[in-house]
């Protein structure tokens, strides 16, 4: 098997001073992944140095604070309207220190991703992370990937430019698989087992899910995440995306990637080998551990996050996934098998449907139902592009996403 993310191969970029702290660019620095990554960096100044930060532009005060605390030379915001506020915040916090350079606009993060550094942590949410992902890979950086959507919507594009070992995944599930896969050869892998917390509704039937409110869906029992990812976890769309991601990262066929519900979220995923042995990666639910593993690979960062407390009794439970109540995973398998622009349609339609649900325009069960309709129509709308495979272009992806968003909005509006 050929693998984009190969734990037994190390991709080493050319950097100006490989003997000093590892230089990082963090994309999405004011989000959940970005802020936790900065926490890891600040506790390990001898290991890491952040040289540039990017954010969407909604939290310019925090971005300015991060810039001076880390001493970066460049900051970027995607929203041009955020530029005046960012410059004002930077000036207020400068206290005589030099101001970092400011990049503005939708291509700013892409420009940062190609800067000279060792690793680029892509913590952007959504498929807008695709161009930065490609830019980092093409520039020869190690890509520490938290932005699963860029791989999912642009799979053939990413696979065409990524070298073995160049991508280190940050999702807790894929970081777990990355570690467990080091326990055997590629030929010895029987299947990947991706764990799911089950979200807040794991024991509910489809009928009981119909009346779920946004407030209920946003109350995840284990993880603290942004609203889109939290709703995706409640519908299990997130798990479907992770199945596609696992297939692309590790080149394991879809029929050998299994999802199992594990409410405690301590076992983050498992690899079953051909001799019947299963290796599991376990740690308390804390994203600082996989983030530290990603930015520090192949070395581990001591005390990145608390470990399991083996002095206390604990029970770990595992349940089969209820595909009738949560059809998103099976739909994702179909979409991943189709390839081409189908994953982009799946992801974009879902983002629109989540927005409609959060704003009271769509029922909870209508999210995946509507996504399924959009995916089905897309095959009829543009079957050539849907199965285009390695001939896929960024423009194909963007066109498919635009169509999917528009169609999802139409269906959600009734």
Secondary structure, DSSP 8 states (H G I E B T S, - for coil): ---SS-TT-------TTTTSSEEEEEESTTSHHHHHHHHHHHT-TTTEEEEEEEE-SS-HHHHHHHHHHHT-SEEEES-GGGHHHHHHHHHHHHTTS---EEEESTTHHHHHHTSSSSEEEE---SGGGHHHHHHHHHTT-EEEE--HHHHHHTHHHHHHH--TT-EEE-SHHHHHHHHHGGGS-GGGEEEEEEEE--GGGTT--HHHHTT--HHHHT--SS----HHHHHHHHHTHHHHHHHHHHHHHH---GGGEEEEE-TT--EEEEEEETTS-EEEEE--S-HHHHHHHHHHTTS--TTSS----TTS------EE--TTT-THHHHHHHHHHH-TTHHHHHHHHHHHHHHHHHTTSS-HHHHHHHHHHHHHHHHHH-HHHHT-GGG--HHHHHHHHHHHHHHHHHHHT-
